[in-house]
Amino acid sequence: QVQLVESGGGLVQPGGSLRLSCAASRSIFSFNAVDWYRQAPGKEREFVARISSGGGTNHADSVKGRFTISRDTAKNTVYLQMNSLEPEDTGVYYCKATRWDTDYWGQGTQVTVSS
């Protein structure tokens, strides 16, 4: 069974930064991709960023230039560096790892952007 544990969320003022971590219970090379998603109150969960097993990345248009996904393969951890945060970035952030045709989700970490 795969376990994903997110951390790094919190309360930050607009314009601030946070770095989220997603620690996996197995090598991240075993996944086809690891994604970050977020869900704002009353809204559907939405895609934020992806890093593939080969290291390629892509980001949602809403976060391009502000958020960066990366990984540390030695630590089996994927990160989401979030800069220039806006109130609209508030929500619960989840990581998802895909292995063949199975998706694994973490429990999420709350990010609140407010003055």
N, C-alpha and C positions, 0 to 999 in steps of 0.2 A: 504494500500500500504506500502511495506517495503522500507525503505531508508537506505542505507549504505554510510557512509562518511569515506574515507581514509584520513590519514594525517601522517606526519612524514618524508616524502621524502625530498631529497635535494642533494647537491653535497658533496661528501666525497672522501678522498684520498684512494688509495688502502691500504688494511689492516685495515681500519677504521670500525666503527660500526654505525648503525642506528636502531631505533625502529619505526616500522610502527604501526599505530592504525587503526582499522576498527570499527567505532561506529555504532551500529544498532538502528533502531527506535522502536524495540520491543525486548522482552526477547530473548536472544540467545538460551535459552532452547527450543524455538519454532521451531528452525531449526534442520533439520536432521544433517547438517554439515555446517561448515564455512571453506572456502578455501581461500588461497592466490594463485593468478596466476601472471604471469609477461609476458610482451611483449617487446622484444627488437626491435629496428628499423629494418624493413625489414624481421622480423621473425614472426612466428605464436605465439599466446598466449600459454604459457606452465604452467603446474601445478607446484606449489612450495611446498605447505604444506596444511594439513587438520587437523581440530579438530572436532571430532564428538560431538553429543549432550551428549554422556556419558563421554566425556573428553579424549577419545583416540586420539592419534596423529599419523600422518605419514608425512614424508618429502621426497621430490624428492632426488634421489641419488646425484645430482649435488650440493645440499645444505646441505646434512647431515653432522652433526658435526660443521656446521657454523651458520645455521639458526635454530631458535626455535619458534614454534607457541605456544601461550598460550592464556588464556582468563581471564577476570574479569567479572564474571556473575552479580555482583552488578552494574557494569557500562555498561553492555550490550556491551562490547568491546572485540574484539579479537586483539591480538598483533602478530607481527612478529619481533623478535629480530634477527638482521642480524650482524654477526661478521665476521672478516677477509674478508671483501668485496673485490671483484676482479672486474676489468673492465668488465668482462663478465656478471656481475650481473646488469649492466646498463639496464634500461628499465622502462616502466610504470608498477607499481604494482597495481593489482586490488584485492579486496575481493569479494567473491561470497558466498551467503547464499542460501541454498537449503531447501525449505519447501514443503514437499510431492513431487510433480513432477514439481515444479516451481523453477527456478533459478533467483536470484536477484543479480545484479551487482552494485558495486559502480562506481564512475567516474574515479578512479585511482589517483595514486600519483607518480610523477617522481622521480626515483633514478638514479643518475649519479655518477659513480665511475671513477675518473680521477685525475691524478696528475697535 
